[in-house]
Amino acid sequence: MADVLGVLLGREDPVHAALRDQMPHLRVRERCTCECGTVYFDLDRTVVSPAPSGPGTVVAAEAQILTDDGDCPGEVLVFAQAGYLSWLEVCSRSDDINVTLTLARRTL
């Protein structure tokens, strides 16, 4: 999961830099029960600073998941709430392909 977050937050801008600084302090609080790879984070906000992403919930980063033949069965998104990493979501657009974090990792 850390490798996927690292790729998605790889841009050199203040928001991504601040969110990358939070990564060592993340703990997985919960995983989605459907095996898609979505994870929800806990973060000790006393040891990190918020990213300058605004007060609400934002999609801080996203990427399409592409198959070898160019189809796009889903995407992976990173959400931040009030500047803090909150969850990584793996979304499926297809019933034909099992869209997982492993598939996302291979295509990023």
JOQUI-V928866 format. One record per pair of residues at least 4 apart in sequence whose C-alpha atoms are under 7 Angstrom apart, sorted by the first residue. I is the first residue (numbers start at 1). J is the second residue. D is the distance in Angstrom with one decimal. If there is no record, write none. Layout:
# JOQUI-V928866
i->I j->J d->D
i->I j->J d->D
This chain:
# JOQUI-V928866
i->1 j->5 d->6.3
i->2 j->6 d->6.0
i->3 j->7 d->6.3
i->4 j->8 d->6.2
i->4 j->105 d->6.0
i->5 j->9 d->5.9
i->6 j->10 d->5.8
i->8 j->61 d->5.8
i->8 j->62 d->6.5
i->9 j->16 d->5.1
i->9 j->20 d->6.6
i->9 j->61 d->6.4
i->10 j->16 d->6.8
i->11 j->16 d->6.2
i->12 j->16 d->6.7
i->12 j->17 d->6.5
i->13 j->17 d->6.1
i->14 j->18 d->6.1
i->15 j->19 d->6.2
i->15 j->51 d->5.1
i->15 j->52 d->5.5
i->15 j->53 d->6.1
i->16 j->20 d->6.0
i->17 j->21 d->6.3
i->18 j->22 d->6.7
i->18 j->50 d->6.9
i->18 j->51 d->4.9
i->19 j->23 d->6.7
i->19 j->51 d->6.0
i->19 j->84 d->6.9
i->19 j->85 d->6.4
i->22 j->26 d->6.7
i->22 j->48 d->6.1
i->25 j->43 d->6.1
i->25 j->44 d->6.7
i->26 j->41 d->6.2
i->26 j->42 d->5.9
i->26 j->43 d->5.0
i->27 j->41 d->5.6
i->27 j->42 d->5.2
i->27 j->43 d->6.4
i->28 j->39 d->6.5
i->28 j->40 d->5.9
i->28 j->41 d->4.7
i->28 j->42 d->6.2
i->29 j->40 d->5.5
i->29 j->41 d->5.1
i->29 j->42 d->5.6
i->30 j->39 d->5.9
i->30 j->40 d->5.2
i->31 j->37 d->7.0
i->31 j->38 d->5.9
i->31 j->39 d->4.5
i->31 j->40 d->6.2
i->32 j->36 d->6.8
i->32 j->37 d->6.7
i->32 j->38 d->5.4
i->32 j->39 d->6.3
i->36 j->90 d->6.1
i->36 j->99 d->6.2
i->36 j->100 d->4.5
i->36 j->101 d->6.5
i->37 j->90 d->6.0
i->37 j->100 d->5.4
i->37 j->101 d->4.7
i->38 j->88 d->5.6
i->38 j->89 d->4.4
i->38 j->90 d->5.2
i->39 j->87 d->5.6
i->39 j->88 d->5.4
i->39 j->89 d->6.6
i->40 j->86 d->6.1
i->40 j->87 d->4.3
i->40 j->88 d->6.6
i->41 j->86 d->5.3
i->41 j->87 d->5.5
i->50 j->83 d->4.4
i->50 j->84 d->5.5
i->51 j->83 d->4.3
i->51 j->84 d->6.4
i->52 j->83 d->6.0
i->53 j->83 d->5.3
i->54 j->82 d->5.8
i->54 j->83 d->6.2
i->55 j->81 d->6.9
i->55 j->82 d->4.2
i->55 j->83 d->6.8
i->56 j->81 d->5.6
i->56 j->82 d->5.2
i->57 j->79 d->6.8
i->57 j->80 d->5.6
i->57 j->81 d->4.3
i->57 j->82 d->6.4
i->58 j->79 d->5.6
i->58 j->80 d->5.5
i->58 j->81 d->6.5
i->59 j->77 d->6.6
i->59 j->78 d->5.8
i->59 j->79 d->4.6
i->59 j->80 d->6.5
i->60 j->78 d->5.5
i->60 j->79 d->5.5
i->60 j->80 d->6.1
i->61 j->77 d->5.8
i->61 j->78 d->5.2
i->62 j->76 d->5.6
i->62 j->77 d->4.3
i->62 j->78 d->6.3
i->63 j->75 d->5.6
i->63 j->76 d->5.5
i->63 j->77 d->6.7
i->64 j->72 d->6.6
i->64 j->74 d->6.1
i->64 j->75 d->4.2
i->64 j->76 d->6.4
i->65 j->72 d->5.7
i->65 j->73 d->6.4
i->65 j->74 d->5.3
i->65 j->75 d->4.9
i->65 j->76 d->7.0
i->65 j->104 d->5.5
i->65 j->107 d->6.0
i->66 j->70 d->5.7
i->66 j->71 d->5.6
i->66 j->72 d->4.6
i->66 j->73 d->6.8
i->66 j->107 d->6.0
i->67 j->71 d->5.3
i->67 j->72 d->6.5
i->73 j->92 d->5.9
i->73 j->93 d->5.0
i->73 j->94 d->5.2
i->73 j->97 d->6.7
i->73 j->99 d->6.9
i->74 j->91 d->5.3
i->74 j->92 d->4.3
i->74 j->93 d->4.9
i->74 j->99 d->6.5
i->75 j->90 d->6.0
i->75 j->91 d->5.3
i->75 j->92 d->6.8
i->76 j->89 d->5.6
i->76 j->90 d->4.5
i->76 j->91 d->6.1
i->76 j->104 d->6.9
i->77 j->88 d->5.7
i->77 j->89 d->5.2
i->77 j->90 d->6.6
i->78 j->87 d->6.0
i->78 j->88 d->4.6
i->78 j->89 d->6.4
i->79 j->85 d->6.2
i->79 j->86 d->5.6
i->79 j->87 d->5.4
i->79 j->88 d->6.3
i->80 j->84 d->5.0
i->80 j->85 d->4.4
i->80 j->86 d->5.0
i->81 j->85 d->6.6
i->81 j->86 d->6.1
i->90 j->100 d->6.5
i->90 j->101 d->6.5
i->92 j->99 d->5.6
i->99 j->103 d->6.3
i->100 j->104 d->6.3
i->101 j->105 d->6.0
i->102 j->106 d->6.4
i->103 j->107 d->6.5
i->104 j->108 d->6.2
